[in-house]
Amino acid sequence: MSDTDPSRPSWGAPLAAGALAGALGGVIEVLVQLGRSGSAIQRVHLFEAAVFYALVGTLAGLGLLVLGLLLLRRPPSLAFSAAMSTALFAFLLVGGFVNLRYLPEALAPLSLAATGVLLLAALALGRCVFVFLRRLRRAGLRLWPRRRGAGLLAALGAAAALVALALVSYLPGERAEPAPEGRAPGGGEPEGRPNVLILLVDALRADHLSLHGYERPTSPAIDSFAAGALVFDAAAAQSPWTKPSTATILTGRYPSAHGVNLMASGVPESIELLPEMLRREGYRTAILTANHFVTPVFGFGRGVDHVYASHPPRFLQLMIGHLLARLHEWSSIAGRTMALLERVERRLVGGGTPAGGLGAEGLMRALRDWLAEEPEGERPFFAYVHFMEPHAPYAPPEPYDTLFMTPEIAAMPRVSNYPSYAGFLPFETGKPISADSLSSMVALYDGAIRYFDDCFAGLLADLRATGREENTLIVLTADHGEEFYDRGGWGHGHSLHEELIRVPLILSCPRRLGAFAGTRYPHQVRHVDLLPTILEVCGLPAPEGLDGLTLLPILLGLEPAEPPRPAYCEVDHGGHFAHALRRDAEKVMFCQRGTERRLLLYDLLADPGERDDLAPREPERARLAEARLNEFQAGIGRPAGRVEVTIDEATRERLRALGYVR
């Protein structure tokens, strides 16, 4: 057997084949995704993807080398290493995409069967590579240098060359265009517009605020603020997890319309964001966020002058990142690999947590600093601030961590993390925990709310002291709620029940909305209506094609409050998804996981906790409700209709008092 035989054992072959196959796989993934408009993966450069995958491939090659030594007492050959590396990355890329996009949980029977078929297909591809290399050798082609160690250097050099070639794609990240100057359309001066400040509190359940009747005093500052503001008691989010819900708030479109549904989804370039609209009208804009999902990496930086955020790991946008994120709950090796990739990424592109921190205090301080850069009245500002209190892992600082704990619970060992699996209702519940652990977790969650509330009090005081409060539209809301085993699930993203969909929503702008100060609006409203409402308060027209409609006609009596606008919400995790429609007191929900399907029907007036599913007992009513759900879903993305009304003199006076009629 000659030195160039690809079947000859080689110490360097598995490492080199893994690195080369990995680098090639990373480049292929990004190139395939480049044609998909709005995909967040466009923001991962070929260079970074090649490096990430080459590292993973090298680690896999090391594992293959160790396996060969343990089982065969010799290192694998070049042909075998190349075949296994090809099979591995084909399985990761194709199998990973199919599993994440189309199949239910990894251990579901359908997923296991499909994964098995994909694995066999990947191994068959690897076998083809093995046979191809053997035939090349028999044809007299030299595939591996003669000198010991030269093969490793050659293949690693090829991987390095591929990485270097991909380096030409490496460019600096998103930059905001220069802020436009001039007047708003219609001759309005931008300085006359109100400021816009959106404060989004991640995972904040409406019914855990004392404002909404919660027994613990979690929100005294919010309660005081709400007393002079407009409070919507029945606001509905359009999705039970952050990215699609936030995209709905900032685009005025349902998740099905904007397409920001999956972990790697980014805001499409064709859909305009609220900061882009306001920046064009002369606003200075900022986004300050503690949530990795709501960053420029995923398209949320368009139209933004100033970003204060942690740089989210870009490798999480790649298939290898998705799979490692799923595996790290069960495998420490996956967790260590993620940590290694994150360290490498920091060296490549920098980033990390800002010096001021991403807690509520740090974000509030960063907001004050940014506001102070320009005197009030010079230009209106738009700021979106995304707080992670009280999101898991429920870790408020002292003394908030024990504020709502009984002495017995406080003395117990602290719950160090949250349950590893939330379930997907109604098919599968979350991993159970003890009653004491649940009490501790809820107390920590409530303590985090109170911590945010105290920070919020400081921000309000600062806005008043600087004279900004009077002409600032403050929007306080949440992207979704949180479940604490209300019906066997935990966390969010796994159902469309009220504990996840009902969110707080408070609006305040003394100069523009002063007539509604202290108003509690009891009827259902929707997140999708926020963007057109904000634009109308600012005196700006809403663009065509929105799914939402301004709330002001309802508040002014120009549109009847009953029946309320139907609230549609959805969650799509690929192989399992759910859609729901709240219409009057009726709520219908369709859920699917793989081949399992369920239709749920509730009367929220008689059963606000959604404990009594009416679908089995009232099949005809359920059928009609499902038909309405399907009809509504089919119309998503079409231009929202507008209703022309005749404004009488009394209403005109109210509009004049609010500043909409000159």
Secondary structure, 3 states (H helix, E strand, C coil): CCCCCCCCECCCHHHHHHHHHHHHHHHHHHHHHCCCCCEHHHHCCHHHHHHHHHHHHHHHHHHHHHHHHHHHCCCCEHHHHHHHHHHHHHHHHHHHHHHHHHCCCCCCHHHHHHHHHHHHHHHHHHHHHHHHHHHHHHCCCCCCCCCCCHHHHHHHHHHHHHHHHHHHHCCCCCCCCCCCCCCCHHHCCHHHCCEEEEEEECCCCHHHCHHHCCCCCCCHHHHHHHHCCEEEEEEECCCCCHHHHHHHHHHCCCHHHHCCCCCCECCCCCCCCHHHHHHHCCCEEEEEECCCCCCHHHCCCCCCCEEEECCCCHHHHCHHHHHHHHHCCCCHHHHHHHHHHHHHHHHHHCCCCCCCCCCHHHHHHHHHHHHHCCCCCCCCEEEEEEECCCCCCCCCCCCHHHCCCCHHHHHCCCCCCCCCCCCECCCECCCCCCHHHHHHHHHHHHHHHHHHHHHHHHHHHHHHHCCCHHHEEEEEECCCCCEECCCCCEECCCCCCHHHHEEEEEEECHHHHHHHCCEEEEEEEEHHHHHHHHHHHCCCCCCCCCCCCCCHHHHCCCCCCCCCCCEEEEEECCCEEEEEEEECCEEEEEEEECCEEEEEEEECCCCCCCCCCCCCCCHHHHHHHHHHHHHHHHCCCCCCCCCCCCCCHHHHHHHHHHCCCC
